[in-house]
Amino acid sequence: MLDGCEHLADACAVMADALLRGCPGLRIIATSRHVLGVAGEVTIAVPPMTVPAEGEAAGPQELLGYEAVRLFAGRGAAVLPGFAVEAGNSAAVAGVCRALDGIPLAVELAAVRLRSLSPGQILDRLGSRFQLLSGGGPAGQPHHRTLQAALEWSYELLCDAEQAMWRRVSVFSGSFDLDAAEAVCAVGRVSAGQVADLVDALVAKSILLRQGQGTARYRLLDTIREFGVAKLRGRGNERALRRRHLGWYAGLAARQEAFGPGRAAWIAALDADHDNLRAALRFCLSEPGQAAAGAQTACDLWRYWETHGHLTEGRRTLAALLDRLGPDAPVRPRALWVAGYLAMVQTDLPSARALLEDALSAADSVGDIPAVAYASTYLGYILYSVGETDQGHTLTETALRLHRQCADPVGIVMALLFDGFIHLCSGEPAEAVDRSGECMRLAETSGDRWSQTYAQWGLAVAAWMVEDHARADALAHAGLRVAREMDDLIGVAQCLDALAWIAASQKKPARALTLLAAADTARAAIPALLPPALSVYHDAALRVAREALPRSESAAAVTKGSGMNQAEAIAFALGESLRPAPRPGGTRAGDNPQQLTRREQEVAALVARGQSNSQIAAALVISARTVETHVQHIMDKLGCSTRAQIAAWSAAWPPR
């Protein structure tokens, strides 16, 4: 047993190699912060201790199931007799363990502070964690007495280039891939060709954690990142690295692939780097002279803000950037119409109208025709919605003409969608079919799956208005399938609502009420409201369905829909089964690990470690919605209904 080899790595490697050659039956266990590189070495990474997921509702006993919480409680009782995790402090204890990344030394040092501070006070002071966790530890080695000393020990074991790489990768937030590291960190004496080797060295020395089964991604624990940032600031070159970081992620956003066949890959890339995009935008807000670059990036993300339910984040970011933009900034008209669009989607029509009118005025004054066209598209819809129907119609027709003049395929599709929507709300299904049909043809030609969802929705509603219920039902089903494929939260809610109206007209009141409630729940999760013009149809279907059922049955149908998550609501709407019946003879579906795909087994293993959907998404480089779908499929296949049951199955059948 060789314990703690990192500071004598070469000597330990030579000794281990000599012993293994001379003693064929010998087995050696070595602990080290990096691999020894001896022939036959098998590496077993020791991860941080398990911690509760953010937002997890768990009582004191459930929290003690996490390793970090048990360590904190045990060390806390040693310095403060009688200390225990209880209802009054459980949230703070969970927060401390989570903020410290489950690092054992950090948790121990935090627990020592219970001599003079409550768990809540410790949590509040972790913004200065290196100062807070600066002494009193029980460990015998000097580098184990403070968190700062422990990290300084690891830092000093690295060569100069590896130290530089640690400092540079600390500008990333969340995880990052090798391409990003090469673009951001290859500066000065570190060339792009050296980055891969340096990343590998930091992984081997337990500074970087490797994630993902496909394209590898890497991340620093927050504590290790903060140490690296402090070192970077000490060298005075943090701003230069932050600008390179901004440039890389601004380029990712600028790919603008929301309306074509590359949408899924682009959205997945944005999901994987959401934390980095946020960090880049925060830099733009804090760094003088970067507001315009930040506004450009935020505008490039407009479809991402919407389709993945980040409307509030997008609006807040754009509002802050607009406050910092000069009145003559070229990007200002676009930033105004994007902010107005996001407000419109959230049904904040007064704010949306004000922003879009400002956008139209600003764009007119500088001759920005594309911005005039987009602002007119959405302002026309808002004016129609608030009763100024003639002006609304005129603006949307003008917008369509301008988009055609600019040969902007995205603008043309958006104008067709909104003009078709206005015709639907005006009770003009034939005109709506004309607009939605053209939109559908353009979307199919360009591979624009997102627009197909809304075109199919528009055609479905038009068919429902002329009482062609079979066609309406088929089109709404098709739209919902595409919305699910695109992970479009608003599209899902719209299609659920349309299917509810159709069900009410087909005298299926229970189905209609369940779908209406599921649609309301889906919108609340974004959050967004039903557009006023559609509320008439929603309320009418609700009234008809309620009148057709006894009060108890009506309430049960609404409760059923309100309790559905997105996957359950979609499956119900499409008539898909979510809970397969147990096999004859009492054999459980979970008895065979091959029932799950490799990816599902990986997700199950992470669920068993107590990770939330967002944490699993970051670890596997997929979206949180995709994780939700995987979890639902796992439950279906295993015949279980809780994450605890998944954890129990995973313990019996770990991934191979």
N, C-alpha and C positions, 0 to 999 in steps of 0.2 A: 504494500500500500504506500503510494507516494502522494502526500497531501500538500497542495499548494506549490506547484512546480513553476509558476509563471516567471518568477525572478531568477530561477536557475534552470530555465528550459533546456538550454543546450546540454548542460551537464546531466540533467535527468534523462534526456533523450539518449545520450551516449551510454549511460549506465543501464537504462532499460534495454537497449539493443544488445549490450554485452551479456546481460543476465539471460535474456530470452534465447540467445544463441548457445549459451553454455548450459542452460537448464531447460531441455525440451518440454518438460511437463509444467513449467512455471506459467502462472497467470498474474498479470499486474493490473491493479486498478490505480489510476492516477487522476488527481483532481488538479485542474489548472484553468487559468483564464484564457488560455489558447492551446491549440493542439501541439503535441510534441513532434509529430512528423516521423514516427518510427514505423517501419514496415509492419503491417498487420494491425495497426492501430484502428480501433473502432470507436468512433466519437458518439457519445450520448450527451446531447445538449441538456443542461439543467435549466428549465425555464424559471422565470420569477414565480413566486407563490401565487396561488389562485386568489382573486379578489372579487368582491361583488360587482356586478355590472352597474353602470350608471343608471339611476332611476329604478333600480330593482327594489320592489317592495318585499322586504323580508324581515321577520322578527329576529330577536336575539339568538334563539336556538338555531334558526336557519343560517344566520350569519356565521355561527361557529363552525359551519361546514366548510368554510373557506380557510385555507392555510394561513394567510396573512392575518386574518382576524384572530385565529387561535393563538398565533405567536404574540400578537399585540396584547391579547387578554392575559396570557401567561406571564409575559414580562411586566405588564402593568401591575398584576397582583403581587409580583415580587418587590416592586418599589412602593406600592400603595396597597397595603393589606386590605382585603375586602373588595378591591376593585373587581368589577364584572361587567360584561356587556349586557345591558338591559335596555328596556324600552326608551328611557330618557336619553341614552347616549349612543344607541345603536347606529343612527344615521351618521353621526359624526365619526364614529369608529370606522364605519364602512368608507366614508369619505377620505379619512387619513390613509387607510390601506390602499385605496384606489389611487390617490394622488401620489403615493410613494411607489407606485408600479409593482407592489408586492416584493420589493427588494428586501431581503431579510435584515440586513444591517440597518437600512433606513427605518424599517418598522421597529426594530429593537431600540434604536436611538430615540425614536418618537415616543415609544412607551416609557422610556426613562423620564421624559418630561412630565409624566403624570404625577411626579412628586410635587409639582407646583402649578400645573395647568390642567384644565379639564380637556376632554377630547375635542370639544367644540373650539376651545381656545387654540389648541394645537393646530386644528384644521385651518382656522383663520390666519395663522401665521406661517403656513407652508409656502406662501409666496416668497419668503426668504428662507427657504429650507436649509441652505447650507449654514446659515447663521444659527437657525433654531437647533439643528441637529449637530451641534458643534462640541459636545463633550458629555462626559458622564457615562459613556458606554461601558459595558462589563468586559469587553474583549481585552485580551492580554497584549495583542500586537498593537504598536502605535498607529499603524494605518487602519485599524479597525475601531479607533476611538471616536472618530468623527466621520461624517459622510464625505466632507471635503477631502480629508486625508485619504480615504479609501479610493476616491476617484483620482486624486493626484498620484497615488501609487500606480494605478493602472496607466495613467497618462505617461508617467516617466518611464514605464517599461517599453514604450513605443519608440520607434525611430522618428527622426524629424519629419519625414514625409507622411508617416502614419498619423503623427500628431496634427499636422496641417490638414489632413483629410478629415479627422475627427472634428476639428474646428469648422471646416467648410460644410460638411454635411449637416451640421447643427442648424443651418438656415432652413432645412426642410421641416415641414410640419406633417405629422402622420407618417406615411411611407412614401418611398420614391423608387424609381427604377434606374437601371444603369445608364440609359440614355440621358435622363435628367442629371445624374451625377456628372457625366462627362461634359454636359453643356454648362453646368453651373460651377463645377469645382476645378475644371482644367484651366488654371490661370497661374501665371508666374512660373515657378519652377516645376509645377505639376502639369504634365501634358495629358491630352486626352487618352493617349495610349497607355499611360500609367494608372489611370483611374480604376480600371477593372482589377488590377493587381492590388491596389490599395484598399478597394472595397472588400476584396477577398481576405486581405490581411485583417481588416477590422471585424469581419465576420468570424474569422478563425480565432481572434483574440477577445471575442464576446463583447465587443463594443456595439457592433451592428447586429440586429436580428434579421435573418432572412425569412421572408414570407412568400406564400404563393406556391402552387404546384405547377403553374404554367410559367409565364414570364416572371422571373424572380423580382421581388420587391424587397426593400430593406427599410428598417426603421430603427430609431433610437428610442429607448425608454425616455420619458419626459425628464427624469432626473439627470440622465446622461446628456440629454440635449441641452438642458440648462447649463450644465458644466461647460459644454463645448461653446455655447453662446458667450459665456463669461470670458472664456479664453480668447474667443474671436474679438470681442470688444476690447479686450486688453491690448490687442495688436492694432486696433484702429482701422480695420478693413471690413467691418461688418456691412457698411452701406454698399460697398462695391459688390459684395456677394449677394446682398438683397436685390440689387438692381439686375444682376445676372439671373437670379431666381425669378424675378418678375418677368424678365424677357422670355424665359423658357415657358412659363405657364400662360403668359399672354399669347404666345404662339399657339399653344394647345387650344385655348379658347377661340382664337381667330380662325381655326380650321372650319368653323361654321358648317358642320355636316349634319345638322338637325333635320334637313329636308331631303336627304338622299339615301342611297343604299349603304353608305358608311355610318349612318346614324347610330346604330347599336354599338359599334366599336368606339365611336367618339364619346357617346354618353357613358359607356363603361370606363373609358379613360378619365373622364371628368369625375365620375363617382370615385374612382380610385385615388384621385388627386384633389378631392374636394377640400381637404384641410390645407393643401398647398395653395390652392386658388384663394382661399380665405386669407391665408398668410400674406400672399402677394397683394391682395386688395387692402389689407390692414397697413401694409408698408406704404402704399400709395396715399392712404389717408393721413399718415403720420409724417411722411417725407415731403418737404417743400418741393414744388415743381412737378410732382408726380400725379396730380389729380386727373389730368387729361388722359394719361396712360391708364389709370385705374378705371376711368369712365369708359374708355374704349373696350377694356376687357370685360367690364360688367355688362356692357351692351352686347358684346359677342356671346355672352352667356344667357341671353334673354329667353331662349327656348328651353335651356336647361333649368333656369329658375322656375319656369312654369311646369314643365312636364314631370319634374321630380319633386314637386311639392315644396319648393324653397321660395315661395312668393314673398313671404315676409322678409326673409333674408335679402332677397334681391331688391326689394323696395327700400329697406333700411340702408343698404349699401349705396344705392343710387342717390338717395336723398342726401347722404353725407357727402358724396362726391360732388353733387350739384352745388352744395353749399360752398365748396372750395373752388369750383370752376369759375373762371372769369366770364363776363357776359359775352365776350367775343370769341370764346373758345370754339374751334370748328366742330368739336364733337358734341357741343351743348344741345343742338336741335335733336340729335339722335338720342342722347341721354334722356331728354325730356319725353320723347314719344315712347321709349322703352319703359320708363318709369310710369307713364300714363297707361300703357298696355298692362303692366303687372297690376296696377291698381284696379283697372277695369276687370281683369280676371278674378280679382278678389271681391268684385261687386262694390267697390268703394267708388261709386260713380261721381260724386262731387269732386273728390281729389283727382280722379282720372280725367275728368273734363277740364279742370284747371290746368293740369300738366299738358294735356294734348293741345289745348288752345295756345298755351305758351310755346309749345313745340312748333305749331303751325305758324305762329307769328315769327319766331326766330328763324325758321327755315325759309319763309317767304322773304325775309329781310336780306338773306345772304344768297338766295337763289339755289337752295339745296333741294332740288326736285325730289330725290328719293325720300328725304325726310318729310317733305310736304305730302307725298303719296301715302306713306305709312301713317302719319298723324291723321290724315283725312279718312283713312280706312277705319280707324278705331273711334275717332271722334264722331264720324257719321253714325256708327252703331249706337254710341252713347246718346246722341241727340235723338235718334229714333226711340230709344228706350225711355227717355224722359218726356216724350210726347211731341217733340219737334220733328214730326215725321217727314215733312217735305224737305227740310234742310238736311236731315239725315240721309234720305235717299239720294239727294243731289251730291253730297259729299262722297258717299261710297261709289257712286257712278264716276265721279271725277277721279277718285283714287284708282279705280280700275283702269281708266284711260291713261293716267300718268304712269302706272306700273307697266302697262303695255308699251308706252312710249319709251320707258327706260329699259325695256326688254329684261325685266327683273322677274324670273320665274317664281321666286318665293313670294314676292309682292303680289303677283297676279293670282296665285293660289289663295293667299290670305284674303285678298279683296273679293274673290269669287265666293269664298266661304262666308264672309260676313255679309255680302250682298244677298247671298242665298238665304242666310239666316233671317235677314230683315224681311225677305219675301215670305218666309214661313210664318213669321210673327204677324205679317199683314194678311194672312189667310190666302196666300197666292201660291199654292203648291206647284202649279205648272211652271211659273217663273223660277221657283226654288229648284225644281228638277233641272231646269236648263243650266243654272249656275252650278249646282252641285255635280251635275253630270260632266260639265266641262272640267271642273276641278278634279273629278275622279279620273278622267282620261289623262290629264296632265300629270297627276300623281303617279299613275301606273307607268307612264312613259319614263318618268325620272327616277322611279324606285322610291318615291316619297311615301313611306308607309304611314307616317304620322298623319299627313293630310288625307290619306285614304280613310282613316278612322272617322274623321269629321264629315267627309263627303258621304260616306255610307250612312252616318247618323242622319245627315240632312235628307238623303234620299229615303231613309226609313220613315222619318217624321212626315215627309211629303206623302208617302204611300199610306201612312196611317190616317192622314187628314182626308184622303179620298176613300177611306174604309177598305183599302186593299191590305187587310191585316196579315195575310200570309206572306206577302212580299215585304211588308214592313218588318215583320218578325225575323225573316231571313236576313234582311239587310242589317238590322240592329244586332243580331247575333254575330254577323261577320265583322261589324265594326268593333264589337266588344272583344272578339278574339284578337284583332289587330292591336287594340288598345292594351290588352294584356301583354302581347308580344313586345310592344314598345314601352311597357312599364309607364304608361301615361295615366296618371292618377285622375286628372280631370276628364279625360276621354272615357275612362271606366265609369265615372260617376254619371256622365251624360248618357252613356249607352244603357246603364241600369235604369235611369229615369225613363228613357224612351220605351224600354221593354215593359216598364210598369204601366205606362199609358196604354200600350197595346194590350196588356193583360186585362186592364180594367174594361177596355172596349170589347174584349172577347169574353167578358163575364167570368173572369178568374180573379175574384176579389182578394182571396188570401195571398195568391202569388203577387198581385199588384201591391198590396200593403207591405209585404216582405221586401220587395224590390225598392219601393219608395223609401222605406226606412234604411235599407242598406245604402242607397244613394246618398241620403242625408248624412249617414255616418262617414261615408267615403269623403264627402266634401268637408265635413267638420275636421277631418284629420289633416287637411292640406294647410291651413284652413281656407275655404272659399265658400261663397254663397251661390245659390242658383240664380242665373240672370233673371231680372224681373219679368221679361217677356215670356220666359218659360214657366214662371211660377204659376201662371194661369192654368197651364196644362197639368202641372204637378198637383195643384190644389183641387182641380176638377177630378182627377183620377182618385185622389185621396177621398174626396167626398163620396164619389160613386161606390168605391170599394167598401167604405165604412157602412154605408147605407145597406149594402147587400149582405152583411154579416151580423150575427149577434155580437154584442159588445165584447164578450169574453173571447170569442174567436178573433175578432178584430185586434184586440190588445195582444193576443198571443202571436199573431202574424207580425205585428209591428215589433214586438220584443225579439222575435226570431231574427228579423232583419237588422235591428239595431245592434245585436250581439255578434254579427258576422264581421270577420276581418275581410280584407280585400279578396284573398284567395277563395274563401268560403262563399262570398257574395257572387263572384264570377262563376264559380262552379254551380251554384244554385241557379243562376240565370241561364246558364248553358245546358242545364240538365245533366251535369257531370257528377259522379259519385265521389264523395270525400272520405267516407268511412266504410271500407269494404268489410263485409261480414266475416267473422272468424271461419276458419276452415272446418269442414266436417271432422268430427272426432276430437275436437278441442285443441287442435294444433294451432299455435299462434303464428301469425305471419312473421313475427320477429324472430322465430326460432332459426331462421336461415339467414346468415349475414349477406349472402349473395342476392337476397331480395333487394338490397340497396345498391345503388351505383357507387363507384369509388368516391365521387364528389359528395354524395349523400352521407357516406360513412365518415368523411372528413368533417362535414357539418355536424353530424351527431357527436363526434368526439369533442368538438369545440363547445357544443351545447352542454356536454357533460362537465366541461371545465368552468361552467357558469358564465360563459361569454354571451353578451347581448347580440342581437342581429347585426347592429352596426359594427361591433367589434369583430364578429365573424366575417362580415363583408370586407373589412380592412385586411384581415389576415389572409383571405382567399382571393382578394382583388376582384370582387364582384359587387353588385349593388345590394343594398339592404333589402330591397324588394325581391331580388333573386334569392337571397337567403330565406326570406319569409316563405317563398314558394318551395324551396328545398325542405324546410322544416315541415311544411304542410304535407309534402309528398312522403316524408319520413313517417309522420304520424299515420298517414293513410296506410302505408305498407306494413307498419308495425302494429296497427290496430290500437294505438294509444292516443291519449288526448292531452298529455301534459309534457313539459320539458323534463320534469323529473323522471318520467317513465323512459324518455329517450336516453337520459343519463344512465339509468339502470341498464338498459339494453347495451349501451356503448361500453359499459364496464365489462359486460359478459362477452361482447364481440368487438374488441378494438380493431381499428383499421389495419389491414395487412400491408 
